[in-house]
Amino acid sequence: MLILERQQMIIQMLSQHNSMTVNELAQLCSVSKETLRRDLRELDEQGVIRRSHGGAMLLSTVINQPIIVPKVSNSGSSFRQRALINTDAKTRIARKAQQFVNPADRIALDSSSTCWFFARQLPNIDMTVITYSINMIQTLAAKSQIQIFVLGGAYSVVDEDMGGSITEKMLADFTIDKLFISCDGLDFDNGLSDNNDHHARLKKQMILSAREVFLLMDSTKFNRNSFAKICNLGDIDVLITDQKIDELLQKEMDWHSVKVIIA
């Protein structure tokens, strides 16, 4: 990630969360705390942020100004790039999804950026989380009450996760109470789809292992058909999104008994 891109990412995250710690920002940007502190020092000198002990906050003089973020699409983009897209919608969706998490739950998370926003907000309570995402593991490691089970496999540098047949086989050993996933597209005919065929197969296996499936997806992905099919609409139980869906799609969801929740 280029320095400018990383600093724009820092500004974007501070605009959403008001203030963040050095550890949080370094983890998000996948850099050392020393590198992150240099970025904060430069932004502080530019009058964009104000550093504090162990963190930073966005100055009020720039909060209402437009923030320029490198334009990227979901297709073929890295996890860190996807984490910059529609952050407000993903934050609202993640907060709404918290109501479905209870102590002693056994939940599974895919490696999507939306689920990463969800993982960041999970309460530190007694529960089990199954995931193949390095970012989920790093985020949840600070929550001492959460037991983490990691699905191994071939590591993807771009997606920062594990995948392949080994990962899929490991899923057979787990019983999942609640599965939280996202996807790249949703339409009437093809159901849920993903730009990555390896992710699509893995999510399909996770759905087969789960008792209840929650789709966390922002509205920009409606009526979009991506490369690889994941499942039909009837295979999910709850859709949590940021905007009201159109009437035809709502009827289709009702037909398949999918509960739609607007964050």
VODO-57080 format. One record per residue: z, y, x of N, C-alpha, C in turn. Coordinates in Angstrom, 3 decimals. Layout:
% VODO-57080
Z | Y | X | Z | Y | X | Z | Y | X
...
% end
This chain:
% VODO-57080
0.000 | -1.186 | 0.841 | 0.000 | 0.000 | 0.000 | 0.000 | 1.247 | 0.884
-0.902 | 2.194 | 0.598 | -0.972 | 3.425 | 1.364 | 0.265 | 4.284 | 1.117
0.571 | 5.157 | 2.100 | 1.755 | 6.015 | 1.975 | 1.672 | 6.877 | 0.717
0.493 | 7.501 | 0.479 | 0.338 | 8.367 | -0.684 | 0.534 | 7.592 | -1.976
-0.039 | 6.404 | -2.027 | 0.101 | 5.569 | -3.225 | 1.561 | 5.201 | -3.452
2.263 | 4.867 | -2.361 | 3.671 | 4.494 | -2.486 | 4.515 | 5.676 | -2.959
4.232 | 6.862 | -2.432 | 5.004 | 8.038 | -2.835 | 4.723 | 8.419 | -4.291
3.481 | 8.234 | -4.731 | 3.170 | 8.467 | -6.141 | 3.895 | 7.457 | -7.028
4.027 | 6.239 | -6.521 | 4.755 | 5.204 | -7.251 | 6.227 | 5.588 | -7.385
6.806 | 6.139 | -6.307 | 8.202 | 6.578 | -6.341 | 8.387 | 7.671 | -7.383
7.475 | 8.648 | -7.394 | 7.557 | 9.741 | -8.370 | 7.451 | 9.212 | -9.791
6.525 | 8.276 | -10.005 | 6.334 | 7.706 | -11.340 | 7.598 | 7.009 | -11.826
8.231 | 6.223 | -10.958 | 9.429 | 5.498 | -11.354 | 10.589 | 6.450 | -11.618
10.723 | 7.498 | -10.800 | 11.795 | 8.475 | -11.019 | 11.570 | 9.251 | -12.307
10.317 | 9.441 | -12.687 | 10.041 | 10.150 | -13.938 | 10.464 | 9.330 | -15.144
10.512 | 8.007 | -14.973 | 10.892 | 7.122 | -16.069 | 12.393 | 6.852 | -16.111
13.035 | 6.861 | -14.937 | 14.435 | 6.432 | -14.856 | 15.393 | 7.533 | -14.403
14.872 | 8.767 | -14.261 | 15.686 | 9.929 | -13.869 | 16.186 | 9.825 | -12.433
16.919 | 8.787 | -12.120 | 17.380 | 8.593 | -10.751 | 17.396 | 7.102 | -10.444
17.190 | 6.776 | -9.170 | 17.196 | 5.379 | -8.734 | 17.802 | 5.309 | -7.343
18.290 | 4.142 | -6.990 | 18.884 | 3.955 | -5.670 | 17.801 | 3.614 | -4.647
18.162 | 3.779 | -3.376 | 17.247 | 3.413 | -2.301 | 16.907 | 1.935 | -2.376
17.896 | 1.108 | -2.668 | 17.652 | -0.340 | -2.760 | 16.644 | -0.662 | -3.856
16.792 | -0.040 | -5.020 | 15.876 | -0.294 | -6.131 | 14.450 | 0.121 | -5.775
14.307 | 1.302 | -5.199 | 12.977 | 1.808 | -4.858 | 12.342 | 0.997 | -3.740
13.124 | 0.611 | -2.762 | 12.598 | -0.198 | -1.663 | 12.124 | -1.551 | -2.166
12.872 | -2.127 | -3.088 | 12.501 | -3.416 | -3.673 | 11.216 | -3.295 | -4.456
11.094 | -2.252 | -5.249 | 9.898 | -2.042 | -6.059 | 8.666 | -1.867 | -5.180
8.801 | -1.103 | -4.097 | 7.671 | -0.804 | -3.221 | 7.446 | -1.867 | -2.151
8.351 | -2.834 | -2.093 | 8.255 | -3.920 | -1.098 | 8.195 | -3.374 | 0.323
9.082 | -2.436 | 0.632 | 9.192 | -1.884 | 1.982 | 10.658 | -1.898 | 2.391
10.904 | -1.650 | 3.667 | 12.275 | -1.591 | 4.146 | 12.953 | -0.324 | 3.645
14.276 | -0.323 | 3.671 | 15.015 | 0.863 | 3.243 | 14.746 | 2.038 | 4.185
14.488 | 1.749 | 5.449 | 14.189 | 2.818 | 6.397 | 12.874 | 3.505 | 6.040
11.851 | 2.704 | 5.699 | 10.559 | 3.271 | 5.287 | 10.714 | 4.080 | 4.013
11.492 | 3.548 | 3.086 | 11.693 | 4.243 | 1.817 | 12.406 | 5.572 | 2.029
13.384 | 5.587 | 2.919 | 14.110 | 6.831 | 3.190 | 13.182 | 7.887 | 3.790
12.219 | 7.462 | 4.617 | 11.248 | 8.423 | 5.172 | 10.394 | 9.023 | 4.061
10.000 | 8.180 | 3.103 | 9.233 | 8.689 | 1.956 | 10.047 | 9.701 | 1.162
11.310 | 9.387 | 0.933 | 12.171 | 10.288 | 0.171 | 12.378 | 11.605 | 0.912
12.488 | 11.518 | 2.226 | 12.667 | 12.737 | 3.010 | 11.436 | 13.644 | 2.895
10.241 | 13.048 | 2.951 | 9.014 | 13.832 | 2.825 | 8.895 | 14.447 | 1.432
9.216 | 13.682 | 0.406 | 9.138 | 14.197 | -0.970 | 10.179 | 15.278 | -1.211
11.324 | 15.122 | -0.567 | 12.364 | 16.139 | -0.682 | 11.898 | 17.448 | -0.023
11.249 | 17.334 | 1.117 | 10.749 | 18.514 | 1.817 | 9.635 | 19.203 | 1.031
8.906 | 18.419 | 0.230 | 7.837 | 18.989 | -0.602 | 8.388 | 19.628 | -1.878
9.691 | 19.465 | -2.119 | 10.295 | 20.037 | -3.310 | 10.043 | 19.253 | -4.578
9.704 | 17.958 | -4.430 | 9.402 | 17.114 | -5.591 | 10.645 | 16.394 | -6.089
11.470 | 15.918 | -5.164 | 12.669 | 15.175 | -5.529 | 13.875 | 15.798 | -4.834
15.032 | 15.315 | -5.193 | 16.257 | 15.687 | -4.491 | 16.965 | 14.409 | -4.075
17.175 | 14.270 | -2.783 | 17.875 | 13.083 | -2.300 | 19.368 | 13.199 | -2.561
19.988 | 12.086 | -2.840 | 21.434 | 12.022 | -2.986 | 21.921 | 10.847 | -2.157
23.210 | 10.685 | -2.075 | 23.763 | 9.582 | -1.285 | 23.347 | 8.251 | -1.904
22.487 | 7.525 | -1.199 | 22.072 | 6.205 | -1.660 | 20.948 | 6.197 | -2.670
20.328 | 7.367 | -2.946 | 19.268 | 7.372 | -3.936 | 18.528 | 8.689 | -4.004
17.867 | 8.913 | -5.159 | 17.097 | 10.142 | -5.341 | 16.896 | 10.389 | -6.827
16.586 | 11.641 | -7.150 | 16.273 | 12.013 | -8.524 | 15.115 | 12.998 | -8.505
14.333 | 13.010 | -9.595 | 13.205 | 13.911 | -9.717 | 13.716 | 15.287 | -10.115
13.225 | 16.335 | -9.447 | 13.666 | 17.679 | -9.776 | 13.159 | 18.093 | -11.144
13.968 | 18.830 | -11.885 | 13.617 | 19.250 | -13.244 | 12.368 | 20.106 | -13.267
12.039 | 20.765 | -12.155 | 10.871 | 21.651 | -12.125 | 9.553 | 20.894 | -12.184
9.592 | 19.587 | -11.914 | 8.343 | 18.822 | -11.935 | 8.335 | 17.746 | -13.006
9.425 | 17.624 | -13.759 | 9.505 | 16.560 | -14.754 | 8.414 | 16.690 | -15.814
8.137 | 17.932 | -16.239 | 7.154 | 18.126 | -17.300 | 5.749 | 18.375 | -16.780
5.545 | 18.310 | -15.470 | 4.229 | 18.481 | -14.916 | 3.518 | 17.137 | -14.860
2.174 | 17.140 | -14.951 | 1.444 | 15.876 | -14.887 | 1.620 | 15.202 | -13.546
1.836 | 13.917 | -13.572 | 2.026 | 13.141 | -12.351 | 0.753 | 12.354 | -12.075
0.170 | 12.562 | -10.909 | -1.083 | 11.905 | -10.571 | -0.773 | 10.550 | -9.962
-1.248 | 9.507 | -10.623 | -1.044 | 8.154 | -10.136 | -2.406 | 7.530 | -9.903
-2.602 | 6.793 | -8.807 | -3.887 | 6.158 | -8.565 | -4.320 | 5.325 | -9.762
-5.553 | 5.517 | -10.202 | -6.049 | 4.799 | -11.370 | -6.452 | 3.396 | -10.964
-5.861 | 2.434 | -11.646 | -6.191 | 1.043 | -11.381 | -6.294 | 0.329 | -12.708
-7.059 | -0.728 | -12.753 | -7.167 | -1.539 | -13.962 | -6.356 | -2.797 | -13.765
-6.117 | -3.533 | -14.844 | -5.364 | -4.774 | -14.725 | -6.167 | -5.862 | -14.026
-7.480 | -5.789 | -14.171 | -8.337 | -6.849 | -13.660 | -8.328 | -6.869 | -12.134
-7.827 | -7.958 | -11.547 | -7.847 | -8.123 | -10.118 | -6.859 | -7.261 | -9.360
-5.993 | -6.554 | -10.035 | -5.058 | -5.668 | -9.356 | -3.812 | -6.443 | -8.940
-3.102 | -5.892 | -7.960 | -1.895 | -6.543 | -7.471 | -0.735 | -6.282 | -8.426
0.366 | -7.020 | -8.195 | 1.540 | -6.820 | -9.037 | 2.030 | -5.385 | -8.936
2.080 | -4.836 | -7.719 | 2.602 | -3.482 | -7.535 | 1.721 | -2.442 | -8.223
0.427 | -2.674 | -8.277 | -0.457 | -1.763 | -8.997 | -0.216 | -1.868 | -10.504
-0.075 | -3.104 | -10.992 | 0.156 | -3.287 | -12.434 | 1.491 | -2.705 | -12.869
2.457 | -2.678 | -11.957 | 3.777 | -2.132 | -12.287 | 3.724 | -0.627 | -12.543
2.634 | 0.022 | -12.131 | 2.483 | 1.462 | -12.334 | 1.827 | 1.818 | -13.657
1.276 | 0.831 | -14.347 | 0.486 | 1.083 | -15.555 | 1.373 | 1.003 | -16.801
1.254 | 2.013 | -17.678 | 1.956 | 2.029 | -18.974 | 3.453 | 1.752 | -18.825
4.081 | 2.419 | -17.883 | 5.492 | 2.148 | -17.606 | 6.409 | 2.509 | -18.774
6.081 | 3.566 | -19.493 | 6.930 | 3.961 | -20.623 | 6.909 | 2.899 | -21.711
5.704 | 2.401 | -22.034 | 5.576 | 1.358 | -23.055 | 6.292 | 0.085 | -22.623
6.133 | -0.293 | -21.365 | 6.770 | -1.508 | -20.869 | 8.295 | -1.387 | -20.886
8.789 | -0.198 | -20.582 | 10.234 | 0.020 | -20.618 | 10.767 | -0.131 | -22.034
10.086 | 0.444 | -23.016 | 10.528 | 0.348 | -24.411 | 10.457 | -1.088 | -24.908
9.400 | -1.787 | -24.549 | 9.254 | -3.188 | -24.950 | 10.384 | -4.029 | -24.351
10.682 | -3.791 | -23.072 | 11.737 | -4.543 | -22.391 | 13.088 | -4.317 | -23.048
13.380 | -3.076 | -23.405 | 14.655 | -2.772 | -24.048 | 14.764 | -3.459 | -25.407
13.679 | -3.454 | -26.160 | 13.703 | -4.090 | -27.488 | 13.899 | -5.599 | -27.365
13.336 | -6.188 | -26.329 | 13.437 | -7.640 | -26.158 | 14.842 | -8.100 | -25.821
15.690 | -7.183 | -25.342 | 17.049 | -7.552 | -24.964 | 17.847 | -8.126 | -26.133
17.506 | -7.731 | -27.349 | 18.274 | -8.183 | -28.515 | 18.166 | -9.690 | -28.736
17.177 | -10.312 | -28.108 | 16.975 | -11.748 | -28.307 | 17.625 | -12.596 | -27.212
18.336 | -11.955 | -26.304 | 18.985 | -12.674 | -25.207 | 20.462 | -12.847 | -25.509
20.936 | -14.082 | -25.399 | 22.340 | -14.398 | -25.685 | 22.955 | -15.197 | -24.535
24.283 | -15.156 | -24.411 | 24.944 | -15.957 | -23.375 | 24.577 | -17.432 | -23.505
24.457 | -18.094 | -22.371 | 24.138 | -19.525 | -22.267 | 22.681 | -19.851 | -22.562
21.853 | -18.837 | -22.798 | 20.425 | -19.077 | -23.007 | 19.784 | -19.626 | -21.745
18.789 | -20.479 | -21.937 | 17.921 | -20.917 | -20.846 | 16.558 | -20.289 | -21.106
16.229 | -19.240 | -20.339 | 14.995 | -18.511 | -20.592 | 14.043 | -18.669 | -19.408
12.765 | -18.456 | -19.674 | 11.753 | -18.507 | -18.625 | 10.949 | -17.216 | -18.659
10.556 | -16.750 | -17.483 | 9.788 | -15.519 | -17.350 | 8.533 | -15.782 | -16.540
7.407 | -15.218 | -16.982 | 6.206 | -15.302 | -16.165 | 6.264 | -14.224 | -15.083
5.167 | -14.011 | -14.367 | 5.177 | -13.064 | -13.257 | 4.537 | -11.721 | -13.608
4.431 | -11.431 | -14.897 | 3.812 | -10.174 | -15.328 | 4.714 | -8.984 | -15.024
4.103 | -7.808 | -14.905 | 4.888 | -6.600 | -14.667 | 5.747 | -6.258 | -15.874
5.274 | -6.579 | -17.083 | 6.063 | -6.310 | -18.283 | 7.342 | -7.135 | -18.275
7.243 | -8.394 | -17.891 | 8.441 | -9.228 | -17.809 | 9.351 | -8.792 | -16.663
8.782 | -8.190 | -15.627 | 9.615 | -7.655 | -14.561 | 10.456 | -6.484 | -15.075
9.865 | -5.631 | -15.919 | 10.639 | -4.561 | -16.550 | 11.757 | -5.166 | -17.399
11.458 | -6.262 | -18.073 | 12.440 | -6.963 | -18.890 | 13.561 | -7.535 | -18.026
13.204 | -8.159 | -16.904 | 14.200 | -8.757 | -15.999 | 15.140 | -7.705 | -15.438
14.615 | -6.523 | -15.148 | 15.447 | -5.441 | -14.614 | 16.564 | -5.055 | -15.572
16.315 | -5.230 | -16.866 | 17.282 | -4.796 | -17.865 | 18.121 | -5.935 | -18.434
17.914 | -7.147 | -17.950 | 18.726 | -8.257 | -18.439 | 20.203 | -8.009 | -18.120
21.085 | -8.273 | -19.068 | 22.520 | -8.097 | -18.797 | 23.007 | -9.162 | -17.836
24.036 | -8.839 | -17.092 | 24.613 | -9.788 | -16.140 | 25.597 | -10.686 | -16.877
25.025 | -11.651 | -17.608 | 25.836 | -12.582 | -18.383 | 25.458 | -14.013 | -18.008
26.266 | -14.950 | -18.441 | 26.031 | -16.363 | -18.146 | 24.749 | -16.832 | -18.839
23.713 | -17.048 | -18.061 | 22.458 | -17.575 | -18.586 | 21.673 | -18.192 | -17.439
20.631 | -18.930 | -17.791 | 19.757 | -19.543 | -16.799 | 18.365 | -18.960 | -16.938
17.779 | -18.564 | -15.822 | 16.422 | -18.020 | -15.827 | 15.530 | -18.890 | -14.943
14.415 | -19.321 | -15.489 | 13.423 | -20.118 | -14.773 | 12.202 | -19.225 | -14.539
11.745 | -19.142 | -13.304 | 10.603 | -18.274 | -13.014 | 9.879 | -18.732 | -11.758
8.651 | -18.268 | -11.602 | 7.870 | -18.540 | -10.393 | 7.495 | -17.235 | -9.706
8.127 | -16.136 | -10.112 | 7.824 | -14.811 | -9.584 | 8.834 | -14.373 | -8.529
8.348 | -13.974 | -7.372 | 9.226 | -13.491 | -6.310 | 9.940 | -12.212 | -6.755
9.254 | -11.353 | -7.471 | 9.853 | -10.097 | -7.923 | 10.983 | -10.334 | -8.912
10.822 | -11.325 | -9.782 | 11.901 | -11.664 | -10.711 | 13.123 | -12.158 | -9.946
12.887 | -13.009 | -8.957 | 13.983 | -13.572 | -8.172 | 14.750 | -12.465 | -7.461
14.036 | -11.547 | -6.827 | 14.688 | -10.455 | -6.101 | 15.481 | -9.563 | -7.036
14.934 | -9.308 | -8.218 | 15.613 | -8.448 | -9.186 | 16.866 | -9.112 | -9.742
16.772 | -10.391 | -10.076 | 17.885 | -11.096 | -10.714 | 18.957 | -11.537 | -9.722
18.618 | -11.558 | -8.435 | 19.585 | -12.011 | -7.424 | 20.840 | -11.148 | -7.400
20.719 | -9.899 | -7.819 | 21.876 | -8.993 | -7.832 | 22.783 | -9.223 | -9.035
22.354 | -10.051 | -9.987 | 23.135 | -10.316 | -11.193 | 23.842 | -11.656 | -11.010
25.107 | -11.599 | -10.642 | 25.847 | -12.775 | -10.190 | 26.048 | -13.838 | -11.259
26.035 | -13.458 | -12.530 | 26.287 | -14.417 | -13.605 | 25.041 | -15.206 | -14.004
23.884 | -14.764 | -13.532 | 22.627 | -15.416 | -13.912 | 22.265 | -16.493 | -12.896
22.064 | -17.703 | -13.389 | 21.632 | -18.799 | -12.534 | 20.100 | -18.829 | -12.517
19.514 | -18.854 | -11.331 | 18.066 | -18.778 | -11.195 | 17.516 | -20.118 | -10.712
16.492 | -20.616 | -11.416 | 15.758 | -21.799 | -10.976 | 14.339 | -21.357 | -10.633
13.920 | -21.679 | -9.421 | 12.632 | -21.213 | -8.908 | 11.609 | -22.346 | -8.939
10.465 | -22.071 | -9.544 | 9.357 | -23.016 | -9.555 | 8.525 | -22.789 | -8.296
8.428 | -23.808 | -7.456 | 7.690 | -23.680 | -6.208 | 6.202 | -23.903 | -6.379
5.483 | -23.803 | -5.266 | 4.042 | -23.984 | -5.300 | 3.355 | -23.142 | -4.255
2.054 | -22.926 | -4.437 | 1.276 | -22.117 | -3.506 | 1.559 | -20.642 | -3.754
1.876 | -19.901 | -2.681 | 2.252 | -18.501 | -2.815 | 1.024 | -17.598 | -2.845
1.013 | -16.639 | -3.782 | -0.049 | -15.643 | -3.885 | 0.481 | -14.305 | -3.373
-0.151 | -13.768 | -2.334 | 0.263 | -12.488 | -1.772 | -0.004 | -11.362 | -2.771
-1.131 | -11.428 | -3.477 | -1.512 | -10.369 | -4.420 | -0.568 | -10.329 | -5.606
-0.309 | -11.493 | -6.198 | 0.519 | -11.553 | -7.401 | 1.998 | -11.703 | -7.097
2.319 | -12.032 | -5.837 | 3.708 | -12.204 | -5.412 | 4.419 | -13.253 | -6.261
3.742 | -14.393 | -6.431 | 4.309 | -15.489 | -7.214 | 3.802 | -16.828 | -6.702
4.324 | -17.904 | -7.313 | 3.911 | -19.259 | -6.985 | 2.953 | -19.763 | -8.062
2.154 | -20.732 | -7.721 | 1.229 | -21.274 | -8.701 | 0.627 | -22.583 | -8.244
-0.192 | -23.172 | -9.119 | -0.863 | -24.422 | -8.788 | -0.269 | -25.609 | -9.509
-0.791 | -26.776 | -9.209 | -0.385 | -28.000 | -9.911 | 1.077 | -28.352 | -9.674
1.596 | -28.051 | -8.479 | 3.001 | -28.354 | -8.189 | 3.918 | -27.547 | -9.113
3.589 | -26.281 | -9.288 | 4.383 | -25.422 | -10.163 | 4.368 | -25.949 | -11.593
3.196 | -26.331 | -12.069 | 3.059 | -26.844 | -13.428 | 3.849 | -28.136 | -13.618
3.825 | -29.001 | -12.619 | 4.558 | -30.268 | -12.724 | 6.069 | -30.041 | -12.776
6.550 | -29.068 | -12.028 | 7.988 | -28.783 | -12.018 | 8.484 | -28.347 | -13.394
7.637 | -27.718 | -14.172 | 8.028 | -27.257 | -15.510 | 8.451 | -28.401 | -16.418
7.887 | -29.574 | -16.177 | 8.197 | -30.732 | -17.028 | 9.660 | -31.139 | -16.952
10.356 | -30.689 | -15.895 | 11.762 | -31.064 | -15.714 | 12.729 | -30.128 | -16.433
12.207 | -29.082 | -17.080 | 13.063 | -28.080 | -17.706 | 12.868 | -28.021 | -19.220
13.977 | -27.719 | -19.900 | 13.928 | -27.409 | -21.329 | 14.190 | -25.917 | -21.474
13.242 | -25.205 | -22.058 | 13.323 | -23.748 | -22.165 | 13.683 | -23.357 | -23.590
14.768 | -22.606 | -23.740 | 15.123 | -22.116 | -25.075 | 14.186 | -21.002 | -25.511
13.992 | -20.016 | -24.619 | 13.182 | -18.842 | -24.956 | 12.279 | -18.496 | -23.782
11.007 | -18.376 | -24.081 | 10.024 | -18.015 | -23.070 | 9.535 | -16.591 | -23.322
9.537 | -15.770 | -22.270 | 9.038 | -14.403 | -22.357 | 7.823 | -14.280 | -21.436
6.683 | -13.956 | -22.032 | 5.446 | -13.832 | -21.255 | 4.690 | -12.585 | -21.684
3.703 | -12.225 | -20.887 | 2.741 | -11.201 | -21.276 | 1.358 | -11.781 | -21.038
0.323 | -11.008 | -21.327 | -1.037 | -11.479 | -21.102 | -1.970 | -10.278 | -20.975
-3.226 | -10.536 | -20.627 | -4.191 | -9.458 | -20.418 | -5.020 | -9.142 | -21.652
-5.021 | -10.048 | -22.622 | -5.821 | -9.796 | -23.814 | -5.353 | -10.595 | -25.014
-5.584 | -10.040 | -26.197 | -5.252 | -10.713 | -27.447 | -6.299 | -10.340 | -28.485
-6.934 | -11.342 | -29.085 | -7.874 | -11.061 | -30.177 | -7.833 | -12.171 | -31.219
-8.537 | -11.962 | -32.342 | -8.488 | -12.901 | -33.464 | -8.960 | -14.294 | -33.068
-10.104 | -14.366 | -32.403 | -10.770 | -15.639 | -32.168 | -10.211 | -16.409 | -30.983
-9.918 | -15.697 | -29.898 | -9.517 | -16.379 | -28.661 | -8.014 | -16.441 | -28.453
-7.244 | -15.758 | -29.290 | -5.797 | -15.757 | -29.121 | -5.380 | -14.979 | -27.894
-4.490 | -15.582 | -27.071 | -4.005 | -14.936 | -25.859 | -4.868 | -15.366 | -24.671
-5.159 | -14.417 | -23.769 | -5.973 | -14.751 | -22.603 | -5.496 | -13.974 | -21.386
-5.931 | -14.430 | -20.215 | -5.488 | -13.850 | -18.953 | -6.682 | -13.716 | -18.009
-6.639 | -12.718 | -17.134 | -7.699 | -12.549 | -16.142 | -7.647 | -13.621 | -15.059
-6.483 | -14.252 | -14.905 | -6.269 | -15.233 | -13.849 | -6.166 | -16.624 | -14.471
-7.110 | -17.510 | -14.123 | -7.116 | -18.838 | -14.748 | -5.909 | -19.667 | -14.338
-5.384 | -19.461 | -13.115 | -4.179 | -20.190 | -12.681 | -2.969 | -19.759 | -13.515
-2.855 | -18.462 | -13.764 | -1.770 | -17.967 | -14.605 | -1.904 | -18.495 | -16.031
-3.120 | -18.532 | -16.532 | -3.346 | -19.001 | -17.899 | -2.885 | -20.446 | -18.071
-3.209 | -21.314 | -17.106 | -2.797 | -22.718 | -17.197 | -1.286 | -22.854 | -17.109
-0.680 | -22.073 | -16.235 | 0.769 | -22.148 | -16.073 | 1.487 | -21.657 | -17.325
1.006 | -20.569 | -17.915 | 1.618 | -20.054 | -19.139 | 1.443 | -21.042 | -20.292
0.314 | -21.714 | -20.320 | 0.078 | -22.728 | -21.352 | 1.111 | -23.847 | -21.240
1.398 | -24.264 | -20.009 | 2.400 | -25.311 | -19.798 | 3.793 | -24.820 | -20.164
4.092 | -23.565 | -19.854 | 5.395 | -22.998 | -20.199 | 5.584 | -22.956 | -21.713
4.533 | -22.623 | -22.430 | 4.595 | -22.573 | -23.894 | 4.902 | -23.959 | -24.468
4.298 | -24.984 | -23.874 | 4.549 | -26.352 | -24.331 | 5.992 | -26.774 | -24.097
6.650 | -26.182 | -23.099 | 8.023 | -26.549 | -22.745 | 9.072 | -25.710 | -23.465
8.638 | -24.682 | -24.209 | 9.571 | -23.721 | -24.800 | 9.783 | -23.960 | -26.298
11.015 | -23.714 | -26.725 | 11.336 | -23.817 | -28.142 | 10.926 | -22.562 | -28.908
10.967 | -21.417 | -28.239 | 10.622 | -20.152 | -28.873 | 9.871 | -19.296 | -27.854
8.761 | -18.680 | -28.296 | 7.894 | -17.932 | -27.390 | 7.828 | -16.468 | -27.805
8.146 | -15.580 | -26.863 | 8.101 | -14.134 | -27.092 | 6.976 | -13.543 | -26.246
6.070 | -12.841 | -26.903 | 4.984 | -12.162 | -26.205 | 5.327 | -10.682 | -26.072
5.486 | -10.209 | -24.829 | 5.782 | -8.808 | -24.552 | 4.483 | -8.164 | -24.073
3.882 | -7.326 | -24.902 | 2.539 | -6.843 | -24.580 | 2.321 | -5.445 | -25.126
1.838 | -4.521 | -24.270 | 1.565 | -3.175 | -24.760 | 0.247 | -3.147 | -25.531
0.078 | -2.134 | -26.356 | -1.017 | -2.078 | -27.319 | -2.392 | -1.899 | -26.696
-2.483 | -1.555 | -25.417 | -3.790 | -1.383 | -24.785 | -4.532 | -2.711 | -24.650
-3.820 | -3.816 | -24.825 | -4.435 | -5.130 | -24.633 | -4.884 | -5.790 | -25.924
-4.684 | -5.105 | -27.058 | -5.137 | -5.649 | -28.335 | -6.665 | -5.664 | -28.397
-7.181 | -6.665 | -29.124 | -8.629 | -6.802 | -29.334 | -9.390 | -6.866 | -28.007
-8.778 | -7.517 | -27.042 | -9.406 | -7.711 | -25.734 | -9.437 | -9.202 | -25.428
-10.569 | -9.665 | -24.944 | -10.724 | -11.079 | -24.609 | -10.906 | -11.205 | -23.110
-9.901 | -11.719 | -22.412 | -9.976 | -11.851 | -20.963 | -10.574 | -13.194 | -20.562
-10.585 | -13.469 | -19.262 | -11.345 | -14.581 | -18.683 | -10.898 | -15.962 | -19.163
-9.599 | -16.243 | -19.107 | -9.109 | -17.600 | -19.360 | -8.157 | -17.630 | -20.552
-8.398 | -18.527 | -21.477 | -7.553 | -18.634 | -22.674 | -6.201 | -19.255 | -22.327
-5.153 | -18.697 | -22.935 | -3.799 | -19.231 | -22.768 | -3.428 | -20.110 | -23.951
-3.512 | -19.540 | -25.148 | -3.114 | -20.271 | -26.351 | -3.630 | -19.551 | -27.586
-3.417 | -20.147 | -28.743 | -3.769 | -19.520 | -30.015 | -2.635 | -18.619 | -30.484
-2.929 | -17.743 | -31.435 | -1.908 | -16.839 | -31.960 | -0.740 | -17.606 | -32.564
-1.024 | -18.731 | -33.188 | 0.019 | -19.513 | -33.830 | 0.991 | -20.173 | -32.872
0.698 | -20.118 | -31.569 | 1.585 | -20.722 | -30.582 | 2.720 | -19.800 | -30.149
2.676 | -18.538 | -30.587 | 3.763 | -17.622 | -30.267 | 4.616 | -17.382 | -31.518
5.858 | -16.994 | -31.294 | 6.782 | -16.771 | -32.416 | 7.036 | -15.291 | -32.672
7.113 | -14.511 | -31.606 | 7.437 | -13.083 | -31.744 | 6.539 | -12.270 | -30.822
5.964 | -11.197 | -31.360 | 5.211 | -10.224 | -30.567 | 5.995 | -8.923 | -30.541
6.323 | -8.454 | -29.342 | 7.000 | -7.161 | -29.185 | 6.028 | -6.227 | -28.485
5.676 | -5.138 | -29.141 | 4.700 | -4.204 | -28.594 | 5.156 | -2.776 | -28.832
4.369 | -1.815 | -28.349 | 4.810 | -0.422 | -28.376 | 4.242 | 0.393 | -29.527
3.203 | -0.114 | -30.194 | 2.604 | 0.626 | -31.299 | 2.295 | -0.318 | -32.455
2.209 | 0.265 | -33.647 | 1.873 | -0.522 | -34.823 | 0.475 | -1.096 | -34.671
0.320 | -2.374 | -34.960 | -0.983 | -3.007 | -34.830 | -1.819 | -2.742 | -36.074
-3.136 | -2.912 | -35.973 | -4.001 | -2.612 | -37.118 | -3.804 | -3.642 | -38.223
-4.262 | -3.289 | -39.391 | -3.983 | -4.087 | -40.596 | -4.541 | -5.499 | -40.502
-5.745 | -5.640 | -39.968 | -6.358 | -6.965 | -39.880 | -5.584 | -7.871 | -38.938
-5.159 | -7.325 | -37.804 | -4.389 | -8.126 | -36.856 | -3.022 | -8.463 | -37.433
-2.426 | -7.532 | -38.180 | -1.132 | -7.804 | -38.808 | -1.247 | -8.954 | -39.817
-2.333 | -8.972 | -40.576 | -2.556 | -10.060 | -41.531 | -2.698 | -11.399 | -40.806
-3.390 | -11.362 | -39.672 | -3.564 | -12.587 | -38.893 | -2.213 | -13.075 | -38.363
-1.386 | -12.133 | -37.920 | -0.055 | -12.495 | -37.437 | 0.796 | -13.060 | -38.569
0.723 | -12.454 | -39.732 | 1.459 | -12.954 | -40.897 | 1.012 | -14.370 | -41.253
-0.278 | -14.602 | -41.172 | -0.842 | -15.921 | -41.499 | -0.285 | -16.991 | -40.566
-0.089 | -16.619 | -39.296 | 0.421 | -17.571 | -38.306 | 1.946 | -17.514 | -38.173
2.601 | -16.761 | -39.057 | 4.071 | -16.628 | -39.061 | 4.611 | -16.067 | -37.750
3.875 | -15.111 | -37.179 | 4.310 | -14.434 | -35.966 | 5.022 | -13.147 | -36.356
6.264 | -12.997 | -35.933 | 7.022 | -11.780 | -36.225 | 6.602 | -10.675 | -35.264
6.230 | -9.522 | -35.816 | 5.781 | -8.401 | -34.998 | 6.875 | -7.335 | -34.981
7.294 | -6.928 | -33.775 | 8.353 | -5.920 | -33.605 | 7.799 | -4.764 | -32.792
7.995 | -3.547 | -33.311 | 7.521 | -2.353 | -32.631 | 8.671 | -1.722 | -31.853
8.474 | -1.527 | -30.566 | 9.525 | -0.937 | -29.730 | 9.510 | 0.579 | -29.824
% end
